[in-house]
């Protein structure tokens, strides 16, 4: 409880110092941006922490984080003092601000309550997330070291972990608890950010000042973003209770729920059939996982799934910041007067703030930079088109955006210098396309809401739509042309046309039509200077991202097996955010604007029904994930270790308290060894990634020679030099655990620069007892608890000369 | 007497009561800090930092050497002495100027207000320990006080800001809340700051950081900003056996409670009048930040945040005490003349009952319990009756002030005079550890070889073994070891014999755990929970 309160209080302090920046950026928002100040404040504080630690000014630990908060607070006071309207804005918008604080608190507490039933940092990529969080907190130098590759700095987009680490340290909670509380923070900050943004967009459109209606719009946005799930959830629910109508299920593409027929093994249900569940909700283990893998060979994750699963991943932690970027774009679109280099001359610190926020997108989740910084660029361009004639508007836009981009690149240069992207070029997707029923299952409610906005926009500005349509057609045509060009360039165009299949082409047509319609609506409304234009624009961008995922992909390590896996994953996640904002603001605006009850019903009812069905996923998945809320509660992500392996838990506590953060420890790499018949140690297997390899370094932030090798491949690129280095390190670690002579083990430790050797349950399971050397004969026992030991190299240090 | 002679008589300098009071309080301030300079054991942060300074003076790399100005001076003194006293005298000399700083704050706090603030500071136990010992933060109390003069009175020429910035950047973090609050208020008020002043400040701070980074001649090992390094270390290191929360409960209670009340009144008044002077804003912001520091440090093991919080609270409390005294003087005493003595009598009986229980170590029988409850009720009712009469209410300040003053004097005298048995400072280096050094050196001079300290005690042994030659910290026994300082309970190594005695390098004092312990401790400060960390000492058998 104390930890929750401390984290919540730290969140409010950080939000308070973000308020002056938020009110300056979002003065026209109903809450003056208070809902966005949580994310904005944390970005500012975390950037200060990051850059001052890189500079060596701030020390490691809680004091450094608190000093960063203090410095950011001084900047906030300075900023507020220069904003003559700050005090007036705060007074005027106080109700909205209080509502934002209350909403944040409610969302934070609610998620903490949920997470307390599933706190374990145990599965999927959670050990990796925890490793980066610990690295951000404990790394002796900055940029932070990579605990899974001793001696190297992290090569990943880890700003989210820095943010979570700052909050964890300021609150003074243990990292294993901070992990779960940081998830709650992301959930709550996302909720208030999208509510603030959607309410602002809806209010600009309808000019309604009713707090109840604005709050309702915010709630709808929160529901769409954070609670809506795949429509497959409704089918899962029905199937769990035995309702599996074959034709219906096939029509909706959920064949995997239909019991397998004799001889059938793929794409059908092969589990227990009578009954499938023992409760009112599906009790099959993690049934909800399938909802994030609807389209074959892709990941179609969405925010509710992310928060249900509880992986503290960059794309999840990026949500609040992305919403801030979208809000900045919305505010830029809505504002008056041209934006050019003079704008920066008048308010250089505001430009710096933009560079910190927008530049931080890449550092948090690199995929977001192009999309959301692009949205801001479009908004600035639209505003200049309104204010200036051509080509002055183009020149103004360039002179406004270029300094922001350059400063952003400079501000984050320490990260860029260490970051090596795995992206290896843009490719045309030439395999089977997505089936429309899967698209419907996954994005049906959001696309329906977007369609409502598009239809209303076109009908509302018919004349302008007619004029704009030929131009906006390019929005649909250009990606297709790019696809065709890239496919032709690689000589696969003809095959690609066939491979996509009829269903794939139908989906493509659907996306193209919707993107065109929404782009047309946005342009037409913009020509009429209607406030709904940015809403339609966001919806168009969202659909374009889904469209893009059907046509193109970024080549990465998954190229051979599932080439577009990451592209669809990242782009559809962005689309979900965009469509949630646009859908909530759009539907609220349309319902408010349309006078006739029939038209209002036509606009609202289908979307409402689809959203209602989409909520079935959340309603059933939450009790499944928490085992019906029957387990004990805790927020310690390592409580399961304490329960199941107390020695391992004690080891983590001891290491955190006693070892210098720059210490290198040797632990199992994932390879297994036994003694062969010839008496020599033999490797019998290798299971590295998604295993307990590197567990101590992940749980403490200390460095180990090599952790999850496959992930290091992803982060650093699978170059031959890295492959050699990874293998060398694995060999050396194996030599430590299988050495027949003490000198060999010590030589391997020397080469690895390691001072400690872990011998816990993992090492005992990977290295047979008869290959393990007698460590005690040449190393000191530094820690012992049960069968877990840590050996240290004997020390000898002259502290007073003879 | 001639007229001329009469005039001369009337203009002769007179010793006023105020001057006497200033002299008395200043003397108390200085004297309370003089004792610890010579008799306080080396412990808490001082033990860590003097060990670091010693190693630095001996030319060893040591993370405990945080290059503040006082650490550098301490390292310098170790070139010609093994004693901590010269370094402490430097800290003491600086701290002894605090009464002058408070005297100069009279225009801000009022004459009586500044005097009362000085009185509170004089008896502030954490500040006594900090200002009279040679930790890296030994100059901080003086620096914070003088910075308050500079900030609150202003008028410093631009070049002087270089010196201010230099001293701040070369010292500990105690003054940081004041620096931040002064900057914040200047920002909020949009006070003009001249570029020249900023340039001088930047130059001064840069020089200090450069010297610290160079570690005053020891070599460069990354950028060093001592105030920030020590701020962070306060959260991580074990500078106290007890947590900051427990230290605050035992030593900071009176100043924290009364100071918070004074701050709250100040805030309410400013809110009601919609007006706050620059000085008031700075003092309140300073107190707020320092309290924030204290709040975030409650689970840490450092007395520093407590001293940082009590300082601004004392400055707020000084004028508040004057106002309270004035209100008491104007109050109607008709009810209070009976009510207050009755309450005092009741609470005194309560105290004696509790003290009896504390001495016997158990709660008394029904009679005593009933008496305790009755006296408590009687005391509260008596105070309530006084409070009910509006014109008598201010006399309640006396009811609050008496225990406030008693507790303040008790804690201050404990730290200043009780020598070596207070939780501030703790843990302390033991006397017998020093004896151990002499034994080890004698053995080494006879047999040669090494004095070997187990690696676990590397840091603890530095200070007591200072001056010894041929000392190594090792996890295994080297072949040429003569004396072993080893964990207790280990078997006697072959070829060695035990040096008999209750040896320990460190002794921890823990504050009382419950109310009875606390009451007993108030009456007898020597009865404190002391926990030595036992070690074994082995000596190589003579060939």
Interface residues (C-beta under 8 A of the other chain):
Chain A: X55 X56 X57 X58 X59 X60 X61 X62 X63 X64 X66 X67 X70 X73 X74 X77 X78 X80 X81 X82 X170 X172 X780 X792 X794 X795 X796 X797 X798 X799 X800 X801 X802
Chain B: X55 X58 X60 X176 X180 X183 X184 X187 X188 X189 X190 X222 X223 X225 X228 X229 X231 X232 X233 X234 X235 X236 X289 X293 X296 X299 X450 X451 X453 X455 X458 X461 X462 X465 X468 X469 X470 X471 X472 X473 X474 X475 X476 X478
